[in-house]
């Protein structure tokens, strides 16, 4: 009986320690990846400013071709939005909040399943006949210690999807 009580006490202590450390972890996260594409920004921008084009290069759309997508707002640029329902990729919504032709598209992203919200951008830095595309996403994790633990792994979880999407974008632009 004494062993069981000590084991329960140890588990409670570990849980309290993890909870306490969770409150000390960063309350936000940031993910950034980039790629250099041999093409002018005018060839890249239409693929990032139109939500319908994302299914051609986004890793998420390619992972679930059966994803149900609804588009709203203008066809591209600020106000263009899309929402999706997917068994493997979750349910969410993205709306472009800012668009500067051949330079930048900013977005707000939310997931219905866990009320997670973030914002990000795809920025084009043109250098002659080349363009560096930087994709960022950042979010506030609030005061929830479990979310803060999750935030430690966001870059490792989402970063590879950004890399795959940017590789796909590069392949489409340079190949076509």
C-alpha positions as CSV (number, residue, x, y, z in Angstrom):
1,X,0.0,0.0,0.0
2,X,2.9,2.4,0.8
3,X,4.4,1.8,-2.6
4,X,1.2,2.7,-4.4
5,X,0.8,5.9,-2.4
6,X,4.4,6.9,-3.1
7,X,3.8,6.2,-6.8
8,X,0.7,8.3,-6.9
9,X,2.5,11.0,-5.0
10,X,5.3,10.9,-7.5
11,X,2.9,11.1,-10.5
12,X,1.1,14.1,-8.9
13,X,4.4,15.8,-8.3
14,X,5.5,15.2,-11.9
15,X,2.2,16.5,-13.2
16,X,2.4,19.6,-11.0
17,X,6.0,20.2,-12.2
18,X,5.0,19.9,-15.9
19,X,2.1,22.2,-15.3
20,X,4.2,24.8,-13.5
21,X,7.0,24.7,-16.2
22,X,4.2,25.1,-18.8
23,X,3.3,28.5,-17.4
24,X,7.0,29.6,-17.8
25,X,7.3,28.5,-21.4
26,X,7.0,31.1,-24.2
27,X,3.4,32.3,-24.9
28,X,3.8,32.5,-28.6
29,X,5.5,30.7,-31.5
30,X,6.8,31.7,-34.9
31,X,7.6,29.5,-37.9
32,X,9.5,30.7,-41.0
33,X,10.7,29.0,-44.1
34,X,11.9,30.4,-47.4
35,X,12.9,29.4,-50.9
36,X,14.5,31.1,-53.9
37,X,12.7,30.8,-57.2
38,X,14.2,31.6,-60.5
39,X,11.3,33.7,-61.9
40,X,10.0,37.2,-61.5
41,X,7.6,37.9,-58.7
42,X,4.9,38.5,-61.2
43,X,4.8,34.7,-61.9
44,X,4.8,33.8,-58.2
45,X,2.3,36.2,-56.8
46,X,-0.8,34.9,-58.6
47,X,-0.2,31.5,-57.1
48,X,-0.2,32.8,-53.5
49,X,-2.8,35.6,-53.8
50,X,-5.6,33.3,-55.1
51,X,-6.8,30.7,-52.6
52,X,-7.9,28.4,-55.4
53,X,-4.2,28.1,-56.5
54,X,-3.1,26.9,-53.1
55,X,-4.4,23.4,-53.8
56,X,-1.8,23.1,-56.6
57,X,1.2,23.7,-54.2
58,X,0.2,23.5,-50.6
59,X,1.3,20.3,-48.8
60,X,-2.0,20.1,-46.9
61,X,-4.2,20.1,-50.0
62,X,-1.9,17.5,-51.7
63,X,-2.1,15.2,-48.6
64,X,-5.9,15.2,-48.8
65,X,-7.2,15.6,-52.3
66,X,-10.7,14.9,-51.0
67,X,-10.6,18.0,-48.8
68,X,-13.9,19.9,-49.0
69,X,-13.2,23.5,-49.8
70,X,-15.5,26.6,-49.9
71,X,-14.2,29.9,-51.2
72,X,-15.6,33.3,-50.3
73,X,-14.9,37.0,-50.9
74,X,-13.0,38.2,-54.0
75,X,-11.1,35.7,-56.2
76,X,-7.7,36.9,-54.9
77,X,-6.0,39.5,-52.7
78,X,-7.3,41.0,-49.5
79,X,-10.6,39.6,-48.4
80,X,-10.2,36.4,-50.4
81,X,-11.0,33.4,-48.1
82,X,-11.3,29.7,-48.0
83,X,-12.5,27.2,-45.5
84,X,-12.0,23.5,-45.5
85,X,-13.1,20.3,-44.0
86,X,-10.7,17.4,-43.9
87,X,-10.4,14.2,-42.0
88,X,-6.6,14.3,-42.0
89,X,-5.9,18.1,-42.1
90,X,-8.7,19.3,-39.7
91,X,-11.3,21.9,-40.3
92,X,-10.2,25.5,-40.7
93,X,-10.4,28.9,-42.4
94,X,-7.9,31.2,-43.9
95,X,-8.6,34.8,-45.0
96,X,-6.1,37.1,-46.8
97,X,-6.0,40.3,-44.7
98,X,-3.5,42.2,-46.8
99,X,-2.2,42.0,-50.3
100,X,0.4,44.0,-52.1
101,X,0.8,42.9,-55.7
102,X,4.0,41.1,-56.4
103,X,5.2,41.7,-52.8
104,X,3.1,40.2,-50.0
105,X,0.0,38.4,-48.9
106,X,-0.9,38.3,-45.2
107,X,-3.5,36.0,-43.7
108,X,-5.4,35.1,-40.6
109,X,-5.8,31.4,-40.0
110,X,-8.1,29.6,-37.6
111,X,-8.9,26.0,-36.9
112,X,-12.5,25.1,-35.8
113,X,-11.5,21.9,-33.9
114,X,-9.3,23.6,-31.3
115,X,-10.0,27.3,-31.6
116,X,-6.4,27.9,-32.5
117,X,-5.8,31.2,-34.3
118,X,-2.7,32.5,-36.0
119,X,-1.5,34.9,-38.6
120,X,1.2,34.9,-41.2
121,X,2.4,36.0,-44.6
122,X,4.1,35.1,-47.8
123,X,6.5,37.8,-48.7
124,X,8.2,38.1,-52.1
125,X,11.7,39.7,-52.2
126,X,12.4,40.2,-55.9
127,X,16.1,40.4,-57.0
128,X,16.2,40.6,-60.8
129,X,14.8,37.4,-62.4
130,X,14.8,35.7,-59.0
131,X,12.5,36.0,-56.0
132,X,12.9,34.9,-52.4
133,X,9.6,33.7,-51.0
134,X,9.4,33.7,-47.2
135,X,6.5,32.0,-45.5
136,X,5.8,32.9,-41.9
137,X,3.2,32.0,-39.3
138,X,2.9,33.0,-35.7
139,X,0.4,32.7,-33.0
140,X,-0.4,33.5,-29.4
141,X,-0.7,30.4,-27.2
142,X,-2.4,32.3,-24.3
143,X,-2.0,31.2,-20.7
144,X,-2.8,27.5,-21.3
145,X,0.3,25.5,-20.2
146,X,-0.6,22.6,-22.4
147,X,-0.8,24.9,-25.4
148,X,2.6,26.3,-24.5
149,X,4.2,22.8,-24.4
150,X,2.6,22.2,-27.8
151,X,4.1,25.5,-29.0
152,X,7.6,24.2,-28.4
153,X,7.0,21.7,-31.2
154,X,5.2,23.9,-33.7
155,X,8.2,24.6,-35.8
156,X,9.0,20.9,-36.1
157,X,5.4,20.0,-36.8
158,X,4.5,22.7,-39.3
159,X,7.9,23.7,-40.7
160,X,8.2,20.6,-42.9
161,X,4.8,21.4,-44.5
162,X,6.0,24.9,-45.3
163,X,9.1,23.5,-46.8
164,X,7.2,21.0,-48.9
165,X,4.7,23.7,-50.1
166,X,7.5,26.1,-51.0
167,X,9.3,23.3,-53.0
168,X,6.0,22.6,-54.8
169,X,5.5,26.3,-55.5
170,X,9.1,26.5,-56.9
171,X,8.6,23.5,-59.1
172,X,5.3,24.8,-60.5
173,X,6.8,28.3,-61.3
174,X,10.1,27.1,-62.6
175,X,8.6,24.2,-64.5
176,X,5.8,26.1,-66.2
